[in-house]
C-alpha cells in the first residue's frame, strides 16, 4: 500500500498539522478522527488495513487528518467561547488547507467524501452540510449530530451553526439543499449494541426526510456495539457496495 505522511504549518490553527495519505488513485475519502485522537488513529486501530483492498485497487485514496478536539470541545479548562472559536479555526483549516491539498494531490474534479466514526462522524457531517460545493458526501458511522452534547452546557451561535440537528431544520437556502439532493453518498450507519445511540442517526435522518434530501440510514443489530471492530466491518461494506 502506498503511504505518505505530509505536514505543514497551518495558518488557520497556528501549528504544524500532519496528514497521512494512503493510496495512489480513486475518489478521496477524508477521515476525521474520533474524540481527541490524531491522524494515525485509523491506521493504528486497523481500519486502514480493513479497507486496504480498495486502496490498493485504486478505488479510493484516503486522507487522514488530525483532530483538535482536545483544544476545543473536549478541553475541560477552556471557556465555551474559546472552545467555539478554536473549532471555527479547525473548520477553516479543513476548508482552506486540507481540501486544496486533496485537490492538488488527486485532481481538481475528484469527488471528496468525508467520513468518520463517533465524534469524527459529527465533524464529517457538519463539514459536508456546510460546504456541499467542496465535499460531495459522507460516510458517518455511529455519530451524534447534536454538538451541544459535547459542549458541557455552553450554547451560542457558533455551537448552533456547527450542530447539524440545530441548523438543518431552519435551513431554507435552496443552493445548499439542491447540492444535498444531488449527492449520491449521504450514508448514516450505526449499531444498536452497547454504547450505541441509533436514535442520534434516526434524528438526523428525520430532518433530512423533512427537507426531501435522499440519504441512507442503516441501523445494524444489537450485536454491534460502539467499537472499532464494528467500524472495521461498516466502512469496507460501504466502499464495496455503494461506490
N, C-alpha and C positions, 0 to 999 in steps of 0.2 A: 504494500500500500504506500502510495506517495504521501509523505507527511512533511510539513514545513511549519516552523514557528517564526512568526514575524512580530516585531514590536515597534512602536513609535511613541513619541511624546505627544500626548493628546492635549491640544489647546482647550478643548471643551472641559476636560477634567483636571488639567494641570498635573499630570503624572504619566509615567510610562504605562502603556497598556499592551498586553500581548494578545495575539490571535493565533490559534492553531488551525491549520488548513489541511484537510485530508482529501486526496483525490486529485484528478487531473482534468476532469470533464464532467458535464452534466449540469442539471439545474442546481442552483445554490441553495443549500439548507443552512440557515443561520440559527445556531443553537445558543440559547441563553441559559446560563447555569441556574441550578436550584439554590435557594437560600443564600448563604454567604460564600459560596464556592467560587472556584476560578475556572480559567479557560481550559484546563486539562481534566476537569471533573468527568466529563462524558467519556474520555479515554480511560481514565483510571477506574471508573466504575463499570467498564466493559461494554458500554453502549456503542462506542465506535466499532468495536470488534463485532458486535451483533449485526451491524449493517455493512460490514466490510465487503460483502459480495456486490452490493450496489455501488460502493465506492470504486472498487477495482474494475467493475464493468463499465464505468463511465456514466452511470445513470445519475449520480449525484456527486456534487463536490461540497464538502461540509466545512463550515466556518464556525469555530467555537471561540467565543469571546469571554472576557472577564465580567463578573458582576461587580457592582459597588454597593450591594445591599448592606454590607457591614459599615458603610459610610453614610447610609441613609436610613431606610425604614427599619433595619434590624440593629441599629446602634442605639442602645438604651440611654446613652449620655448626651445625645443631641436633642435640641428642641424640635418640635414638629415642623416649624417654619424652616429650619436649617435642613432637615431631612428632605422636605419637599424641594427645596432649592437644589440640593445635591442630586436628587433624582432627575430634575429638569436637565442638569448638566449631562447625566447619563443618556437621556433621550437625544440630546444634541450630539453626543459622541457617536451614537449608532447611526443617526441620520446623516450627519455632516462628514463623518470619517469612515465608519465601517462600510456603509453602503457604497460610497465611491471606491473603496478598496476592493470590495467584491466585484464591482463592475470592471475595474481595471485589471483584475486577475482572472476574469472569466470572459464576459463580453458585455457590452452596453445593453444588449437586448435580452440578456439571460434572465430567466424567471428566478425570483428570490422568494423562498418560503421561510418564514420564521417558525421556530419550534422550541419546545422546552417542556420540562416536567415540573410540577409543583409551582413554586414561585416563578420559575422560568416560563411556565405556560402563561401566567398573567402578563409578564413583560412582553412575550411574543404576541399575544392577542392585542395588547394595548398598542404596540408599535404598528401592527397591521391596521387596526381600526383608525389610527390617527394619520397614517401615511399609506393609504392603499394605492397611491400612484408609484410608490417606491418598493413596497413589499406586496407580493402578489397573493399571499395566502398564509395559512397557519396549520401546524400540527400541534395542538395543545393537549398535553397529557396530564390528567389529574390536577387540574388547576382550580384556583378560586379567583374569580374575576371581579371581586369586590376589594379594592385596595384598602378600604377602611378597616378590614380585618387585620391588617398588618400595621396600622398607624397608632395603635395604643390610645385611641380616643381622639386623636387630632384630626381635624377636618377643615379644609379650606378649598379655595378654587383649584389649587394645584393638585390636591387629592382628587377632587371631583373630576377634573379633566384627564386624570390618569387611571380612572376606575371605570372600566367599560360598562358595568351594570348601572352606573350612575349617569354617564353622559349619553350612552346609546339610546335610551328611551326618549330623550329630548332631541335627538339629532334630526334635523329637518333638511340638511344640506344634500340636495339631490346629487351633487358631484360625488360626494363620498358614497352615498347609497348606491349609485349606479356602478361604481367600481367594486363595491362589495358584491353586488349581484352578478357582476361579470366574472368574479373569481370562481375557479373550478375547485379550489382547495381551501375550504374552511372546515377543518376537522376538529371536533372536540371529542376526546375519548377519556374514559375514566373507569376504574374498577368500582366494585361495591363492597370490597372487603375491609379489613382493619385499617383505620385511619383515612379511609377514603370518604369523600363527601360528594356523591353523584348529584346531589341537589344543586351544587355550585354550577356544574355543567348544564343541568336542566334549566337553571335560571337564565344563563346567557343564551341558551337555545331558544327559550321562550321569547326573549327580547328580539332575537333575530327573526323569529317567525312573525312577530308583530310588524316588523319592518319589511317583510316579504324578501328576506335575504336567504337564498338557498345555502344550506350548510349540512354537515353531517354530525349527528350526535350519536355516539356509540357508548353504551354502558355495559361494561363487562361484568362478570359474575361475582358472587360473594367470595369466591376463592381467589380473587385478585385484589391484594392489599395495595396500600400506598408504598411501593417498594421498587427497588431498581430492577429486580428480576422480571417484574411485570412490564416496566417500560422497555426492557430489552426484548419483550415479545411484541409490544404495541408498535414501536417505530418500524421494525422490519416488515411487519404486516402491512402497514400503510404504504411504505415505499414499494412493496411488491404489488399491492392490489390497487393503488389509487394513482400511481404515477407511471 
